[in-house]
Amino acid sequence: MTKTQFIKDLKSGDIVDSTFAVKYKKPPKTYTSGFSFEFRASDKTGEMTAKYWGDRNETGVKEVYERFQTGDVIHITGRVGEFKDKLEMALDTTSTLRRCASTEYDIEDFVAKTDKNVESMMGELMSIINSIKNPHLSALLNSFFHDTNFVEKFKRCPGSMHRHQNYIGGLLEHTLNVVKLCNTMYAVHPSLDRDLLLTGAILHDIGKTREYAVTTSIDVSEEGMLIGHLVIGEQMVLDRIKMLENFPEVLRMKVAHIMLSHHGLNEYGSPKNPQFPEAFAIYYADECDAKVDLCIRLKKEAETEDPWVYTKDFKHIYLR
């Protein structure tokens, strides 16, 4: 089944007739005319709440509800309505809600991929890893990037769910950008410890390989929701260091500090604020790439003839 309808293109009043991934669903409940339930439909362009309005036949509504599960791709027919100024799919007993077999859809319609060459980016990152002279930091990086299982997860992982580089390969793309920004800072400030700076930049987001779960959509794992990638990443690093011989204690603490401080402020999720130049450099490089990437995407996605678009993150973005 060729997917011709995407969420970003749907408008109020449109007839829905396409396939969508199910991010989550909520059990049936009563409303004035019978029983209803809702779920979140998604594809590579966005998400939209879908609400099924059933009749008073509770058994029949439950049967429809149980036709599909979270993570499935389903064929939906219905229409687009509005509720509290937000678009949503309005479905009823005449609607189609059918679970699709894996042969009926292309997974790339539901989870976007980077448009950059993953192997080329990986080769560039490995070249930088091979340039690290500190034997302890080199051994730490090699313990991750010579681990085939880790590398495959790293290459597939998104940079985020909804914001910067939110697609397969996004973590690698973002990491390489942060490393390049840090390398430029080192060229401007050669007193920085280049090996520590670049090691921290390479490892700063590795916790996302366990924070995000990628199936027919990008979602947060239970570990990601309860612990978060900063703490997960720090533990991953400390676990590897335990397997290395004679790793200096102060260097261990510095790498751990970078992992925990790279969001900059407590209110942004960092358990610690940056406390030495390399940690500050990584925080600002991370923030810079994430914000610029998001701003570029919001500008591309703006649908207006006005010279500006207003966004929650940046206020006004000039479009010309």
VOMAR-848791 format. One record per residue (C-alpha): residue in three letters; x negated, y negated, z. Coordinates in steps of 0.5 Angstrom, whole numbers, plus 500, padded with zeros to 3 digits. Example, Ala and Ser with C-alpha at 12.3 -4.5 7.8 and 13.67 -1.06 7.14 Angstrom:
REM VOMAR-848791
{'ALA',{475,509,516}}
{'SER',{473,502,514}}
//
This chain:
REM VOMAR-848791
{'MET',{500,500,500}}
{'THR',{497,493,498}}
{'LYS',{497,488,503}}
{'THR',{500,482,500}}
{'GLN',{503,478,506}}
{'PHE',{498,475,511}}
{'ILE',{500,472,518}}
{'LYS',{496,465,516}}
{'ASP',{501,464,510}}
{'LEU',{508,466,514}}
{'LYS',{512,460,514}}
{'SER',{519,459,518}}
{'GLY',{525,462,514}}
{'ASP',{520,467,510}}
{'ILE',{522,474,509}}
{'VAL',{517,479,512}}
{'ASP',{515,485,508}}
{'SER',{508,488,509}}
{'THR',{503,492,514}}
{'PHE',{501,489,520}}
{'ALA',{496,492,526}}
{'VAL',{499,492,533}}
{'LYS',{495,489,539}}
{'TYR',{500,490,544}}
{'LYS',{507,492,546}}
{'LYS',{512,490,552}}
{'PRO',{517,495,554}}
{'PRO',{525,494,552}}
{'LYS',{529,490,557}}
{'THR',{536,487,557}}
{'TYR',{539,481,553}}
{'THR',{546,478,552}}
{'SER',{547,483,546}}
{'GLY',{543,489,548}}
{'PHE',{536,491,549}}
{'SER',{530,488,546}}
{'PHE',{522,489,546}}
{'GLU',{516,485,543}}
{'PHE',{510,486,540}}
{'ARG',{504,482,538}}
{'ALA',{503,483,530}}
{'SER',{496,482,527}}
{'ASP',{491,482,521}}
{'LYS',{485,479,519}}
{'THR',{488,472,519}}
{'GLY',{491,471,525}}
{'GLU',{497,474,530}}
{'MET',{504,473,531}}
{'THR',{509,475,536}}
{'ALA',{514,480,533}}
{'LYS',{521,481,537}}
{'TYR',{526,486,536}}
{'TRP',{533,485,538}}
{'GLY',{537,491,538}}
{'ASP',{544,493,540}}
{'ARG',{547,496,546}}
{'ASN',{545,503,544}}
{'GLU',{539,503,549}}
{'THR',{537,510,547}}
{'GLY',{536,508,539}}
{'VAL',{532,502,541}}
{'LYS',{527,506,545}}
{'GLU',{527,511,539}}
{'VAL',{525,505,535}}
{'TYR',{520,502,540}}
{'GLU',{516,509,541}}
{'ARG',{515,510,533}}
{'PHE',{509,506,534}}
{'GLN',{503,505,539}}
{'THR',{498,499,540}}
{'GLY',{493,500,535}}
{'ASP',{497,503,530}}
{'VAL',{498,499,523}}
{'ILE',{506,499,521}}
{'HIS',{510,497,516}}
{'ILE',{515,491,518}}
{'THR',{521,488,514}}
{'GLY',{524,482,518}}
{'ARG',{524,475,517}}
{'VAL',{520,469,520}}
{'GLY',{523,465,526}}
{'GLU',{521,459,531}}
{'PHE',{522,459,538}}
{'LYS',{519,453,542}}
{'ASP',{516,451,536}}
{'LYS',{512,457,535}}
{'LEU',{513,462,529}}
{'GLU',{515,469,531}}
{'MET',{518,475,527}}
{'ALA',{525,476,528}}
{'LEU',{527,483,527}}
{'ASP',{533,487,528}}
{'THR',{537,494,527}}
{'THR',{536,493,519}}
{'SER',{529,492,520}}
{'THR',{523,497,518}}
{'LEU',{518,499,523}}
{'ARG',{514,505,520}}
{'ARG',{508,507,523}}
{'CYS',{503,508,517}}
{'ALA',{498,513,515}}
{'SER',{491,511,515}}
{'THR',{491,512,507}}
{'GLU',{496,507,507}}
{'TYR',{492,501,508}}
{'ASP',{485,498,508}}
{'ILE',{482,497,515}}
{'GLU',{479,490,512}}
{'ASP',{486,487,511}}
{'PHE',{486,487,519}}
{'VAL',{479,486,522}}
{'ALA',{475,481,518}}
{'LYS',{467,482,516}}
{'THR',{462,477,516}}
{'ASP',{461,475,509}}
{'LYS',{453,475,510}}
{'ASN',{449,481,509}}
{'VAL',{448,485,515}}
{'GLU',{442,489,513}}
{'SER',{439,483,511}}
{'MET',{440,479,518}}
{'MET',{438,485,522}}
{'GLY',{431,486,518}}
{'GLU',{430,478,519}}
{'LEU',{432,479,527}}
{'MET',{427,485,527}}
{'SER',{422,481,524}}
{'ILE',{422,476,530}}
{'ILE',{422,482,535}}
{'ASN',{416,485,532}}
{'SER',{413,478,533}}
{'ILE',{414,478,540}}
{'LYS',{407,478,543}}
{'ASN',{408,479,551}}
{'PRO',{408,487,552}}
{'HIS',{413,487,557}}
{'LEU',{418,483,553}}
{'SER',{416,487,547}}
{'ALA',{418,494,550}}
{'LEU',{424,491,553}}
{'LEU',{427,489,546}}
{'ASN',{424,495,543}}
{'SER',{428,499,548}}
{'PHE',{435,496,545}}
{'PHE',{433,495,538}}
{'HIS',{430,502,537}}
{'ASP',{436,505,540}}
{'THR',{440,507,534}}
{'ASN',{447,508,538}}
{'PHE',{446,501,541}}
{'VAL',{444,498,534}}
{'GLU',{450,501,530}}
{'LYS',{454,498,536}}
{'PHE',{451,491,535}}
{'LYS',{451,490,528}}
{'ARG',{459,492,528}}
{'CYS',{461,487,534}}
{'PRO',{464,481,533}}
{'GLY',{462,474,536}}
{'SER',{468,473,540}}
{'MET',{476,475,539}}
{'HIS',{479,468,537}}
{'ARG',{473,463,536}}
{'HIS',{466,463,533}}
{'GLN',{464,469,529}}
{'ASN',{470,473,530}}
{'TYR',{469,478,525}}
{'ILE',{465,485,525}}
{'GLY',{458,483,524}}
{'GLY',{459,476,528}}
{'LEU',{455,478,534}}
{'LEU',{449,479,529}}
{'GLU',{450,473,525}}
{'HIS',{451,469,532}}
{'THR',{445,472,535}}
{'LEU',{440,470,529}}
{'ASN',{443,463,529}}
{'VAL',{441,462,536}}
{'VAL',{434,465,535}}
{'LYS',{433,460,530}}
{'LEU',{435,454,534}}
{'CYS',{431,456,539}}
{'ASN',{425,457,535}}
{'THR',{426,450,532}}
{'MET',{426,448,539}}
{'TYR',{419,451,541}}
{'ALA',{416,448,534}}
{'VAL',{419,441,538}}
{'HIS',{417,443,545}}
{'PRO',{411,448,544}}
{'SER',{410,448,552}}
{'LEU',{416,453,552}}
{'ASP',{414,460,553}}
{'ARG',{416,463,546}}
{'ASP',{416,470,548}}
{'LEU',{421,469,554}}
{'LEU',{425,464,550}}
{'LEU',{426,468,544}}
{'THR',{427,475,548}}
{'GLY',{433,471,552}}
{'ALA',{436,469,545}}
{'ILE',{436,476,542}}
{'LEU',{439,479,548}}
{'HIS',{444,474,551}}
{'ASP',{450,476,548}}
{'ILE',{449,484,548}}
{'GLY',{454,485,553}}
{'LYS',{459,484,548}}
{'THR',{458,491,545}}
{'ARG',{462,493,551}}
{'GLU',{466,487,552}}
{'TYR',{470,488,545}}
{'ALA',{473,494,543}}
{'VAL',{474,494,535}}
{'THR',{480,498,532}}
{'THR',{485,495,528}}
{'SER',{484,489,531}}
{'ILE',{479,486,536}}
{'ASP',{481,486,543}}
{'VAL',{478,486,550}}
{'SER',{476,492,553}}
{'GLU',{478,494,561}}
{'GLU',{470,493,562}}
{'GLY',{470,486,559}}
{'MET',{476,484,562}}
{'LEU',{474,485,569}}
{'ILE',{467,484,569}}
{'GLY',{465,480,562}}
{'HIS',{459,480,558}}
{'LEU',{454,476,562}}
{'VAL',{454,481,568}}
{'ILE',{455,487,563}}
{'GLY',{449,484,559}}
{'GLU',{445,483,565}}
{'GLN',{446,490,568}}
{'MET',{444,493,561}}
{'VAL',{438,489,561}}
{'LEU',{436,491,568}}
{'ASP',{438,498,567}}
{'ARG',{433,498,561}}
{'ILE',{427,495,565}}
{'LYS',{428,500,570}}
{'MET',{425,505,565}}
{'LEU',{419,501,563}}
{'GLU',{413,501,567}}
{'ASN',{410,495,571}}
{'PHE',{415,490,569}}
{'PRO',{413,484,572}}
{'GLU',{418,482,578}}
{'VAL',{418,474,576}}
{'LEU',{419,476,569}}
{'ARG',{425,481,570}}
{'MET',{428,475,574}}
{'LYS',{427,470,569}}
{'VAL',{430,475,564}}
{'ALA',{436,476,568}}
{'HIS',{437,469,570}}
{'ILE',{438,467,562}}
{'MET',{443,473,562}}
{'LEU',{447,470,567}}
{'SER',{446,463,566}}
{'HIS',{447,462,558}}
{'HIS',{454,459,559}}
{'GLY',{451,453,562}}
{'LEU',{456,452,568}}
{'ASN',{460,456,573}}
{'GLU',{467,453,570}}
{'TYR',{465,456,563}}
{'GLY',{463,463,566}}
{'SER',{456,463,568}}
{'PRO',{455,466,575}}
{'LYS',{448,461,575}}
{'ASN',{447,454,572}}
{'PRO',{440,454,568}}
{'GLN',{434,453,572}}
{'PHE',{428,453,567}}
{'PRO',{427,450,560}}
{'GLU',{428,457,557}}
{'ALA',{434,458,560}}
{'PHE',{437,451,558}}
{'ALA',{434,452,551}}
{'ILE',{438,458,550}}
{'TYR',{445,455,553}}
{'TYR',{445,449,549}}
{'ALA',{443,453,542}}
{'ASP',{448,458,544}}
{'GLU',{453,452,545}}
{'CYS',{451,449,539}}
{'ASP',{452,455,534}}
{'ALA',{459,457,537}}
{'LYS',{462,450,537}}
{'VAL',{459,448,530}}
{'ASP',{461,455,527}}
{'LEU',{468,454,530}}
{'CYS',{469,447,528}}
{'ILE',{467,449,521}}
{'ARG',{472,454,521}}
{'LEU',{478,450,523}}
{'LYS',{476,445,518}}
{'LYS',{477,450,513}}
{'GLU',{483,452,515}}
{'ALA',{486,446,516}}
{'GLU',{493,445,512}}
{'THR',{494,438,511}}
{'GLU',{493,432,506}}
{'ASP',{491,427,512}}
{'PRO',{484,425,513}}
{'TRP',{484,428,520}}
{'VAL',{487,434,524}}
{'TYR',{487,435,531}}
{'THR',{485,441,535}}
{'LYS',{485,443,542}}
{'ASP',{477,444,542}}
{'PHE',{475,438,538}}
{'LYS',{481,433,538}}
{'HIS',{480,430,531}}
{'ILE',{476,433,526}}
{'TYR',{475,429,520}}
{'LEU',{476,433,513}}
{'ARG',{474,429,508}}
//
